[in-house]
Amino acid sequence: MPVYLRKDPLQIPDPSETNWSRDDEDDYYLMDPEQAHDRLPQPFRLIGRLVEEVLEEAWEIVKGSEEIREAEKMGAKQAVYQPSTEMQLSGKVSCVAAGGSCVFVGLSVGVAVFSVPDYAWICGWETASIEICTIHATYLGNQSVVLDTVDDMGVVRLFYFYKDALHLIKALNETDDISKRTICTNVQISEAGDYAGVHLEGNGESCVEIYRLPKDSWLKELERSKATSTAGSTPGAATLPLKPEMPTETLPGAQETEVPEMVPSAPSVDDIKLSSPVLIMKIKPPRPVSGSSFKSPQDALQKSDDYSVIGSGHNHVISAHQWEQQEAIFCHKFRKYLEKENLEVQQGLKPSRGSFHFLLPCKVLQIGGESKVPADVPNSICVHWNGDQNISMYSLPRSAREKTDSEPKPDLVWPCASPIACSAVSSCSGYLALGFEDGAITVWEIKYSGSPVAILALPEESTTQSISFLENSAPVERLPVDCFPTSLRVQILAWCTNGSLYLITAAAGKETNVVTLKESSENGGDRISAVLPVSILPGAAVLFFRSGAVELMNCAEREVVCRFVAPPAYTIASPWQPVFTLDKENACLMFTGDERVSKDETAACALFVFRFASYPFMDSYQEKRELTQMPPPILQWGKRCQMLLQSRLQSLAETSTQQQDCWQKLQKHAVKVHRISKEKLKARFCPVAN
């Protein structure tokens, strides 16, 4: 109920107050009665204003001192390191990956393979008029690596590298019919190389195809045909066993390797037909929710195949006419709040871009007793589509009787409150982080309990475009599913569309801490172009800026450890979209650079290698690494359940007391309400005679 507040006092004011300034001279209505309060008399109002001014001036001084301190900290002389190895490459370098003891470089004419640590050229794969755009390497052990590449035409290819030869396995989506061509937008191979996922778009359709990789058969087939195969290469391609010249010193502490041009030569390696991947699943985007033909809830439940797929929103009993009517009412009522993208989703447009992650065995999704999967082999995959609010989980070991071209149904659906913008899974598959379009971020513990670890909202105008986990460098063994770690602490880097970068530290049962690492900047050169978490250094990440700067940041301390720079004759190639990779096995950072030349000249391309072991900052990280070597205490599920039951028993008395107090308050309130209601009825039907 509005409250009318009178500003003018009822009595005649003191003459000494006539010349004092007053902020609120007019009467006004206060809508919230709880905010009504009496004004202080003079001179206390004047004293209050003076105190507020003194506090504001003091805060400005403190703020200025803090800014000066931060500027001095940022302006302190930072260590600058040049590359330890410089590799001269022929042609345009569009991507690079590291796996095992090799480095794989995607060129404008194919793929080149280099050895580590001498970075000598081993072999290459060349094909005409094809530029490799993306490349990923997965080390399988025993000197074997599986590669996945995507060229400029959207064709994904799988390669198998063993010892000193690179073999093309198959082009998964290559076709001669242009009308049936599909484009690969995302490809991912599981950590141990057991499965591969490919997202394809084309002909107005989109899908995620899951393949089982026969990695054990590849090695056997190569060893079996080693004695018989003598020559031949993949049609249209050549594997080149040419050796470059030995590295020569070019910089202090750096060495340069020149790579010869990739030209077909007579002595090529064996052309061996390896087993093709097996398509086991084809996942399509979810159907848009529309009107139902079910006449009753019983009919909807009987037509549903599985009770566990609740949450997708399809099994309802809302008719098509009622659905359209409610949608029209909603759009008319909130038309000024609805954005164009939301309207497109409501009009029935299917989400097209899909993101997926392979998950190791966990308690959230139980496969059952049909097939037992080792602890280091993925048993499920989680998929979400752009514009969709659901996460769908599918079990990977599909039954042999199921058709590969049939659309599989998810084994588990997690509905969310907002469309998902990005996601990330930790290397141990223990945590799942989701970034939403409304700026919220949620972190789930999915391996043991399936409970949320953190739910937070970033500052306004901060929409997450990429999230990644800061992994611990300590070698933590994979725990069995029936064990539970006592310490649940996770750190996440959230990179937003406005250029800001946040560090999120979350722990089960504790307050979530959000620290701003980089503010959004209007200067284009100061904006971040890429974020690379360094798992081999605790709490560290490499930041690439549009200005061409490359910094190694200690995220926990919010300080820049050092800067990596190219030689004076070079500049970092395409700083807005830098080409880089992290060699975890050899602790190296690599990125490409272009030679500084005039406009008419062709710039030479080079790959710069920064060995962390050759720089002084590794000493401090080595100490931190030794401190993190001790693994957290592990509890079996039985022991943990016993501790939880004991804790509940200890708090039972307190809980009973609280419940009793609450019940007594409710009883008193009920008696009071009953008495007031009785008095009102008595006054209504038994009026008092005048």
QUIDAPE-V758898 format. One record per backbone hydrogen bond with DSSP energy under -1.0 kcal/mol. NH is the residue of the N-H (numbers start at 0). CO is the residue of the C=O. E is the energy in kcal/mol with one decimal. If there is no record, write none. Layout:
BEGIN
nh,co,e
NH,CO,E
NH,CO,E
END
This chain:
BEGIN
nh,co,e
2,29,-2.7
4,27,-2.0
16,13,-2.0
17,14,-1.4
27,4,-1.1
29,2,-3.0
34,31,-1.5
35,32,-1.5
43,40,-1.2
46,42,-2.1
47,43,-2.4
48,44,-2.0
49,45,-2.1
50,46,-2.3
51,47,-2.3
52,48,-2.3
53,49,-2.2
54,50,-2.3
55,51,-2.4
56,52,-2.4
57,53,-2.3
58,54,-2.5
59,55,-2.1
60,56,-2.0
61,57,-2.5
62,58,-2.9
63,59,-2.5
64,60,-2.4
65,61,-2.2
66,62,-2.3
67,63,-2.3
68,64,-2.3
69,65,-2.5
70,66,-2.6
71,67,-2.5
72,68,-2.2
73,69,-2.7
74,70,-2.4
80,562,-2.8
83,608,-1.9
84,608,-1.7
85,254,-4.4
86,606,-2.5
87,256,-2.2
88,604,-2.3
93,105,-2.2
94,105,-1.2
96,103,-2.6
98,101,-2.1
101,98,-1.3
102,113,-2.4
103,96,-3.2
104,111,-2.8
105,94,-2.6
106,109,-3.2
110,124,-2.7
111,104,-2.4
112,122,-2.7
113,102,-2.6
114,119,-2.6
115,100,-1.9
118,114,-1.1
121,112,-2.9
124,110,-3.0
125,237,-1.2
126,108,-1.7
131,106,-2.0
132,149,-2.8
133,149,-1.7
135,147,-1.8
137,145,-2.2
139,143,-2.4
144,160,-2.5
145,137,-2.3
146,158,-2.5
147,135,-1.9
148,156,-2.3
149,133,-1.9
150,154,-1.8
151,130,-1.4
153,150,-1.7
156,148,-2.3
157,169,-2.3
158,146,-2.3
159,166,-2.8
160,144,-3.3
161,164,-2.2
162,142,-2.0
163,161,-1.2
164,161,-1.4
166,159,-2.3
168,157,-3.0
169,157,-1.0
171,155,-1.7
180,177,-1.5
182,200,-3.6
183,153,-2.1
184,198,-2.1
187,196,-2.5
189,194,-2.5
192,189,-1.3
195,210,-2.2
196,187,-3.4
197,208,-2.5
198,185,-3.2
199,206,-2.6
200,182,-2.2
201,204,-2.2
204,201,-1.6
206,199,-2.0
207,282,-2.9
208,197,-3.0
209,280,-2.7
210,195,-3.1
211,277,-2.8
212,193,-2.4
214,212,-2.0
217,213,-1.5
218,214,-1.3
219,215,-1.5
220,216,-2.6
221,217,-2.1
222,218,-2.2
223,219,-2.1
224,220,-1.9
228,224,-2.3
236,233,-2.6
239,123,-1.4
247,255,-2.4
249,253,-1.0
253,250,-2.3
255,247,-3.3
256,85,-1.7
258,87,-1.1
262,260,-1.1
267,265,-2.0
277,211,-2.2
279,209,-2.5
280,209,-1.4
282,207,-3.2
291,317,-3.4
299,295,-1.7
300,296,-2.3
301,297,-2.1
302,298,-1.9
315,313,-1.7
322,318,-2.4
323,319,-2.4
324,320,-2.1
325,321,-2.6
326,322,-2.2
327,323,-2.2
328,324,-2.1
329,325,-2.4
330,326,-2.6
331,327,-2.1
332,328,-2.1
333,329,-2.3
336,333,-1.0
337,333,-1.1
342,338,-1.9
343,339,-2.0
344,340,-1.9
345,341,-2.3
346,342,-1.8
347,344,-1.3
348,343,-1.8
354,383,-2.9
356,381,-1.8
358,379,-2.8
362,446,-2.0
376,373,-1.3
378,358,-1.9
379,358,-1.4
380,393,-2.4
381,356,-2.3
382,391,-2.9
383,354,-2.3
385,352,-2.5
387,384,-2.0
390,413,-2.0
391,382,-2.7
392,411,-2.9
393,380,-2.8
395,378,-2.1
397,395,-2.5
401,398,-1.1
410,392,-2.3
411,392,-1.4
413,390,-2.8
415,388,-1.9
419,387,-2.1
420,434,-2.9
421,434,-1.9
423,432,-1.9
425,430,-1.8
428,425,-1.9
431,443,-2.3
432,423,-2.8
433,441,-2.7
434,421,-2.8
435,439,-2.7
436,418,-2.3
438,435,-1.6
440,455,-2.7
441,433,-2.1
442,453,-2.6
443,431,-3.0
444,450,-2.8
445,429,-1.6
449,444,-1.2
452,442,-3.5
453,442,-1.5
455,440,-2.5
457,438,-2.2
464,494,-2.6
465,494,-1.6
467,492,-1.8
469,490,-2.5
475,473,-1.2
482,479,-1.7
483,634,-2.8
485,632,-2.1
489,505,-2.9
491,503,-2.5
492,467,-3.1
493,501,-2.5
494,465,-3.0
495,499,-2.5
496,462,-2.5
498,495,-1.5
500,517,-2.2
501,493,-2.3
502,514,-3.1
503,491,-3.0
504,512,-2.9
505,489,-2.7
507,487,-1.4
509,506,-1.9
512,504,-2.8
514,502,-2.7
516,500,-2.4
517,500,-1.7
526,523,-1.0
528,543,-3.4
529,543,-1.4
531,541,-2.5
533,539,-2.1
536,533,-1.3
539,536,-1.6
540,552,-1.8
541,531,-3.0
542,550,-2.8
543,529,-2.5
544,548,-2.4
545,526,-2.2
546,524,-1.4
547,544,-1.8
550,542,-2.4
551,561,-2.5
552,540,-3.0
553,558,-3.0
554,538,-2.2
557,553,-1.3
558,553,-1.5
560,551,-2.8
561,551,-1.1
562,78,-2.5
563,549,-2.3
564,80,-2.3
569,566,-2.3
570,593,-2.4
572,591,-1.6
576,573,-1.2
580,589,-1.9
582,587,-2.8
583,581,-1.0
587,582,-1.8
588,609,-2.1
589,580,-2.3
590,607,-1.6
591,578,-1.7
592,605,-2.4
593,570,-3.0
594,603,-2.1
595,568,-2.7
605,592,-2.3
606,86,-2.6
607,590,-2.6
608,84,-2.7
609,588,-2.9
611,586,-2.2
613,610,-1.4
614,611,-1.7
617,614,-1.4
618,615,-1.8
620,616,-1.4
621,617,-2.0
622,618,-1.5
623,619,-1.8
624,620,-2.3
625,621,-1.9
626,622,-1.6
627,623,-1.5
634,483,-2.4
636,481,-1.8
639,635,-2.5
640,636,-2.7
641,637,-2.0
642,638,-2.1
643,639,-2.3
644,640,-2.4
645,641,-2.3
646,642,-2.2
647,643,-2.2
648,644,-2.3
649,645,-2.2
650,646,-1.6
654,650,-2.2
655,651,-2.6
656,652,-2.2
657,653,-2.2
658,654,-2.5
659,655,-2.4
660,656,-2.4
661,657,-2.5
662,658,-2.4
663,659,-2.3
664,660,-2.2
665,661,-2.3
666,662,-2.3
667,663,-2.5
668,664,-2.6
669,665,-2.4
670,666,-2.5
671,667,-2.2
672,668,-2.6
673,669,-2.5
674,670,-2.3
675,671,-2.4
676,672,-2.5
677,673,-2.4
678,674,-2.3
679,675,-2.2
680,676,-2.2
681,677,-2.3
682,678,-2.4
683,679,-1.7
684,680,-2.5
685,681,-2.0
END
